[in-house]
């Protein structure tokens, strides 16, 4: 078995939502491993500080303003950062926002729409915008990787978390985007990984924990430091993992969700050869689709 690559010397990475939290930690970890990091966010002061901190600690980073809901902003990032179309090795689609909590019917439509605009279309916009650059990099013979920052909510409905149904739905969509991106990139050599952390000690979570002893007692034992999540994220990305789940607390409910899905679909009759796994692993011949070429 060949050793997993650990150094990112000579590679360029773009991280959206990198001014705080998990995005900041991933940007810092990528720089620590040698990558030139393009820090991107709508928080200009925070983003510039992250880039300055990376540069001050011996890494290399530059900051470019970009709103993930703006395709115009995203389209100008590489030019603003001075990165060639075939010189982008890593894209980290990290998005957060919308503020949705409560059940489906307790969430007003405008909040839901805003959450989906940021957390679903934001990830879609990032993938769509930078796909040509990643494909170009891969075809030039260099590594090309995409990391989508999801959540344990991408793997099911966490029973240990208060209802945040629209948020959960948005993060669950991250899994669908990763699955389809893995298929769409299959012939290009671009790897695609989903990061699925649980509670992470970001600036916002630390503030929340400090606001209530009850919250601290419930959350703190299960929370992970952002730098540890970032280390696992980059390890998983460089190994080409499908999903990188970081918290042992995710295991049981995610497995139970998978068991429920399997139990449901296994009741269906077998209608064709069941021993050809390649038909169902995303690399099958899509030309066999009966509507191919008609839509």
C-alpha positions as CSV (number, residue, x, y, z in Angstrom):
1,X,0.0,0.0,0.0
2,X,1.4,3.4,-1.0
3,X,1.9,6.0,1.7
4,X,-0.7,8.7,1.8
5,X,0.5,12.1,0.6
6,X,0.9,14.6,3.5
7,X,2.7,17.6,2.0
8,X,0.9,20.2,-0.1
9,X,4.0,22.1,-1.1
10,X,3.5,23.8,-4.5
11,X,-0.3,23.4,-4.4
12,X,-2.9,26.1,-4.3
13,X,-6.1,25.8,-2.3
14,X,-9.3,28.0,-2.1
15,X,-11.4,28.0,1.0
16,X,-14.7,29.8,1.1
17,X,-16.2,30.9,4.4
18,X,-12.6,31.0,5.8
19,X,-12.8,34.0,8.1
20,X,-14.0,32.0,11.1
21,X,-14.8,28.6,12.4
22,X,-14.1,25.4,10.5
23,X,-13.2,27.3,7.3
24,X,-10.6,29.2,9.1
25,X,-9.2,26.1,10.7
26,X,-9.1,24.2,7.4
27,X,-7.4,27.2,5.7
28,X,-4.8,27.2,8.4
29,X,-4.2,23.5,8.2
30,X,-3.8,23.6,4.4
31,X,-1.2,26.4,4.8
32,X,0.6,24.4,7.5
33,X,1.0,21.6,5.1
34,X,2.5,23.9,2.5
35,X,-0.3,25.1,0.3
36,X,-0.8,28.6,-0.9
37,X,-4.3,29.4,0.4
38,X,-6.8,31.7,-1.1
39,X,-8.9,32.8,1.9
40,X,-12.4,33.8,0.8
41,X,-15.4,35.2,2.7
42,X,-17.8,38.1,3.0
43,X,-16.2,39.1,6.3
44,X,-13.3,41.2,4.9
45,X,-11.8,42.1,8.2
46,X,-11.9,38.5,9.5
47,X,-10.7,37.1,6.2
48,X,-7.8,39.5,5.9
49,X,-6.8,38.6,9.5
50,X,-6.8,34.9,8.7
51,X,-4.5,35.5,5.7
52,X,-2.3,37.8,7.7
53,X,-2.0,35.2,10.5
54,X,-1.1,32.5,8.1
55,X,1.6,34.7,6.5
56,X,2.9,35.7,9.9
57,X,3.4,32.1,10.9
58,X,5.4,31.2,7.8
59,X,2.6,30.1,5.5
60,X,1.3,31.7,2.3
61,X,-2.1,33.1,1.9
62,X,-4.1,35.9,0.2
63,X,-7.6,37.2,0.8
64,X,-10.3,37.7,-1.8
65,X,-13.8,38.9,-1.0
66,X,-16.5,36.6,-2.3
67,X,-20.2,35.9,-1.5
68,X,-21.0,32.3,-2.3
69,X,-24.5,33.3,-3.4
70,X,-23.0,35.6,-6.0
71,X,-21.7,33.8,-9.1
72,X,-20.1,37.1,-10.2
73,X,-18.1,37.3,-7.0
74,X,-17.0,33.6,-7.4
75,X,-16.1,34.0,-11.0
76,X,-13.5,36.7,-10.2
77,X,-11.8,34.9,-7.3
78,X,-9.0,33.2,-9.2
79,X,-8.1,36.3,-11.3
80,X,-8.1,38.4,-8.2
81,X,-5.8,35.9,-6.4
82,X,-3.5,35.6,-9.4
83,X,-4.2,31.8,-9.8
84,X,-4.1,30.2,-13.2
85,X,-7.1,28.2,-14.4
86,X,-5.0,25.0,-14.3
87,X,-3.2,26.0,-11.1
88,X,-6.0,25.3,-8.5
89,X,-5.5,22.0,-6.7
90,X,-8.0,22.2,-3.8
91,X,-11.4,23.8,-3.4
92,X,-13.1,23.7,0.0
93,X,-16.8,24.6,-0.3
94,X,-17.5,25.8,3.2
95,X,-20.7,27.7,3.7
96,X,-22.9,28.6,6.7
97,X,-25.8,30.9,7.2
98,X,-29.5,31.4,7.2
99,X,-30.1,31.0,11.0
100,X,-32.9,28.4,10.6
101,X,-34.0,26.5,13.7
102,X,-37.2,24.7,14.8
103,X,-39.5,22.3,12.9
104,X,-40.4,22.7,9.3
105,X,-43.7,24.5,10.1
106,X,-42.0,26.7,12.7
107,X,-39.5,28.1,10.1
108,X,-40.8,31.0,8.1
109,X,-40.5,30.7,4.3
110,X,-38.1,33.6,4.0
111,X,-35.7,32.1,6.5
112,X,-35.9,28.8,4.8
113,X,-35.3,30.3,1.4
114,X,-32.3,32.2,2.7
115,X,-30.8,29.1,4.3
116,X,-31.2,27.1,1.1
117,X,-29.8,30.0,-0.9
118,X,-26.6,30.0,1.2
119,X,-26.1,26.4,2.2
120,X,-27.4,24.6,-0.9
121,X,-27.0,27.0,-3.8
122,X,-23.9,28.3,-2.2
123,X,-22.2,24.9,-2.4
124,X,-23.6,24.4,-5.9
125,X,-22.2,27.8,-7.0
126,X,-18.8,27.0,-5.7
127,X,-18.7,23.5,-7.4
128,X,-20.0,24.8,-10.7
129,X,-17.7,27.9,-10.7
130,X,-14.5,26.0,-10.0
131,X,-15.1,22.7,-11.7
132,X,-13.4,23.8,-14.9
133,X,-10.3,24.8,-13.0
134,X,-10.1,21.6,-11.1
135,X,-10.6,19.5,-14.2
136,X,-7.9,21.6,-16.0
137,X,-5.5,21.0,-13.1
138,X,-6.2,17.3,-13.1
139,X,-5.7,17.0,-16.9
140,X,-2.4,18.8,-16.5
141,X,-1.2,16.0,-14.3
142,X,-1.5,17.7,-10.9
143,X,-3.7,16.7,-8.0
144,X,-7.2,18.1,-7.9
145,X,-9.6,17.8,-5.0
146,X,-12.9,19.1,-3.8
147,X,-14.0,19.1,-0.2
148,X,-17.6,19.9,0.7
149,X,-18.1,20.9,4.3
150,X,-21.3,19.2,5.4
151,X,-22.2,18.1,8.9
152,X,-23.4,15.0,10.8
153,X,-26.8,16.3,9.6
154,X,-25.7,15.2,6.1
155,X,-25.9,11.6,7.4
156,X,-29.3,11.7,8.9
157,X,-31.3,13.5,11.7
158,X,-29.2,13.6,14.8
159,X,-31.4,12.6,17.8
160,X,-29.2,14.5,20.2
161,X,-29.7,17.9,18.5
162,X,-32.7,20.2,18.9
163,X,-34.9,20.4,15.8
164,X,-33.4,22.5,13.1
165,X,-35.2,20.9,10.2
166,X,-34.4,23.4,7.4
167,X,-30.7,23.4,8.5
168,X,-30.7,19.6,8.5
169,X,-32.3,19.5,5.1
170,X,-29.7,21.9,3.7
171,X,-26.8,19.9,5.1
172,X,-28.4,16.7,3.9
173,X,-28.3,18.2,0.4
174,X,-24.5,18.4,0.8
175,X,-24.4,14.6,0.5
176,X,-26.5,14.7,-2.7
177,X,-24.1,17.3,-4.2
178,X,-21.1,15.2,-3.2
179,X,-22.6,12.0,-4.7
180,X,-23.5,13.7,-8.0
181,X,-20.1,15.5,-8.1
182,X,-18.3,12.2,-7.6
183,X,-20.2,10.9,-10.6
184,X,-19.7,14.0,-12.7
185,X,-16.0,14.2,-11.9
186,X,-15.4,10.5,-12.3
187,X,-13.7,10.7,-15.7
188,X,-11.6,13.8,-14.8
189,X,-9.5,12.5,-11.9
190,X,-10.9,15.1,-9.5
191,X,-11.6,13.5,-6.0
192,X,-14.6,14.6,-4.0
193,X,-14.9,14.3,-0.2
194,X,-17.7,15.2,2.2
195,X,-16.7,16.4,5.7
196,X,-19.3,15.5,8.3
197,X,-18.4,16.9,11.8
198,X,-20.6,17.2,14.8
199,X,-20.2,20.0,17.4
200,X,-17.1,22.0,16.7
201,X,-15.7,24.6,19.1
202,X,-16.0,27.5,16.7
203,X,-16.2,31.1,17.9
204,X,-20.0,30.9,17.8
205,X,-20.3,27.6,19.6
206,X,-17.9,28.7,22.4
207,X,-20.0,31.9,22.8
208,X,-23.1,29.7,23.1
209,X,-21.5,27.4,25.6
210,X,-20.4,30.3,27.8
211,X,-24.0,31.7,27.8
212,X,-25.5,28.7,29.6
213,X,-24.3,26.1,32.1
214,X,-27.0,23.8,30.8
215,X,-25.7,24.1,27.3
216,X,-22.1,23.7,28.3
217,X,-22.9,20.5,30.2
218,X,-24.8,19.1,27.2
219,X,-22.5,20.2,24.4
220,X,-19.0,20.5,25.8
221,X,-18.3,16.7,26.3
222,X,-19.2,16.0,22.7
223,X,-17.5,19.0,21.0
224,X,-14.2,18.8,19.1
225,X,-11.6,21.5,18.6
226,X,-11.7,23.1,15.1
227,X,-8.0,22.4,14.5
228,X,-8.6,18.7,15.1
229,X,-11.6,18.6,12.7
230,X,-9.4,20.5,10.2
231,X,-6.6,17.9,10.5
232,X,-9.0,15.0,9.9
233,X,-10.7,16.9,7.1
234,X,-7.4,17.4,5.2
235,X,-6.3,13.8,5.9
236,X,-9.5,12.5,4.5
237,X,-9.3,14.8,1.5
238,X,-5.8,13.7,0.6
239,X,-6.7,10.1,0.9
240,X,-9.7,10.6,-1.4
241,X,-12.2,9.5,1.2
242,X,-15.9,9.6,0.3
243,X,-17.0,10.8,3.7
244,X,-14.9,12.0,6.6
245,X,-17.0,11.9,9.8
246,X,-15.0,13.2,12.7
247,X,-17.0,12.6,15.9
248,X,-17.6,9.1,17.4
249,X,-21.0,10.4,18.6
250,X,-22.2,10.4,15.0
251,X,-21.7,6.7,14.5
252,X,-24.8,5.1,16.0
253,X,-27.5,7.4,14.5
254,X,-25.8,7.5,11.1
255,X,-25.6,3.7,11.1
256,X,-29.2,3.4,12.2
257,X,-30.2,5.7,9.4
258,X,-28.3,3.6,6.9
259,X,-29.9,0.4,8.3
260,X,-33.4,1.8,7.9
261,X,-32.6,2.7,4.3
262,X,-31.2,-0.7,3.5
263,X,-34.1,-2.5,5.2
264,X,-36.6,-0.6,3.1
265,X,-34.9,-1.1,-0.3
266,X,-34.0,-4.7,0.4
267,X,-37.8,-5.5,0.3
268,X,-37.8,-4.6,-3.4
269,X,-37.6,-7.4,-5.9
270,X,-34.4,-8.0,-7.8
271,X,-35.1,-7.1,-11.5
272,X,-31.7,-7.8,-13.0
273,X,-28.2,-9.1,-12.3
274,X,-27.3,-8.2,-8.7
275,X,-23.6,-9.2,-8.9
276,X,-22.5,-6.3,-11.0
277,X,-21.7,-3.6,-8.3
278,X,-20.3,-1.2,-10.9
279,X,-23.9,-0.5,-12.2
280,X,-24.7,1.1,-8.9
281,X,-21.4,2.7,-7.8
282,X,-21.6,5.9,-9.9
283,X,-19.4,4.6,-12.6
284,X,-22.0,2.6,-14.6
285,X,-22.8,3.3,-18.3
286,X,-25.3,6.2,-18.1
287,X,-26.0,5.7,-21.8
288,X,-28.2,2.9,-20.7
289,X,-30.6,5.4,-19.2
290,X,-33.8,5.3,-21.3
291,X,-34.2,9.1,-21.3
292,X,-30.5,9.8,-22.1
293,X,-30.4,12.3,-25.0
294,X,-34.1,13.1,-24.7
295,X,-34.0,15.7,-22.0
